[in-house]
Amino acid sequence: MGTTRVISVVGKKDAGKTTLVVALAAEFVRQRRAVATIKHGHHPALLDVEGTDTWRHFNEGMAQRAMIESPGQRVLFERTEQDGDPETLARHYMKNMDIVLVEGFKQSGLPKIEVHRKSLHRTPLYDPATSERSLWVAMVTDDEALRVPFPVLRFSDTSWLVALAGLAWDRAKLLEG
């Protein structure tokens, strides 16, 4: 296995994290990169419907892992004792990917791209007073006045997605295989 890059997209509620992850993933796919994503959720995900075979395997049978394989996709349900960190998850499940885009996990030590919408939140997550400040790679924002010591891309800019993809690729954490 080669090197996998991992970078996190963070931001406050409704800032546009998912939209940015989807846009970056599509851009990397356009560049012929193998892309994977990891989403951090705060509540158990309901990905299966009660009564289906896989739901029964996992919930009634209490299987440690249940997988459904169908044409063109595979889904694994797995019980865990605790939340995994994005680097461990990427190493375990995202082998052979060129880049893993992580949504959330703002407490992780991964390099970060923040989405900040001043129209929704007065201040970004980025805090220049913390030791984590060096983890910020870029900020995508609607705040025309925001000044920080790393690249700021505005939704109104042209070609910001290609520039951001380049920054993400260059500054992502490298996980050696």
HELIX and SHEET records of a PDB file:
HELIX    1   1 LYS A   17  ARG A   30  1                                  14    
HELIX    2   2 ASP A   53  TRP A   55  1                                   3    
HELIX    3   3 ARG A   56  GLU A   60  3                                   5    
HELIX    4   4 PRO A   86  TYR A   93  1                                   8    
HELIX    5   5 SER A  131  LEU A  135  5                                   5    
HELIX    6   6 TRP A  160  ARG A  171  1                                  12    
SHEET    1   A 6 VAL A  35  LYS A  39  0                                        
SHEET    2   A 6 ILE A  99  GLU A 103  1                                        
SHEET    3   A 6 THR A   4  GLY A  11  1                                        
SHEET    4   A 6 LYS A 112  HIS A 116  1                                        
SHEET    5   A 6 TRP A 136  THR A 141  1                                        
SHEET    6   A 6 VAL A 152  ARG A 154  1                                        
SHEET    1   B 4 VAL A  35  LYS A  39  0                                        
SHEET    2   B 4 ILE A  99  GLU A 103  1                                        
SHEET    3   B 4 THR A   4  GLY A  11  1                                        
SHEET    4   B 4 LYS A 173  LEU A 175 -1                                        
SHEET    1   C 2 ARG A  65  SER A  70  0                                        
SHEET    2   C 2 GLN A  73  GLU A  78 -1                                        
END                                                                             
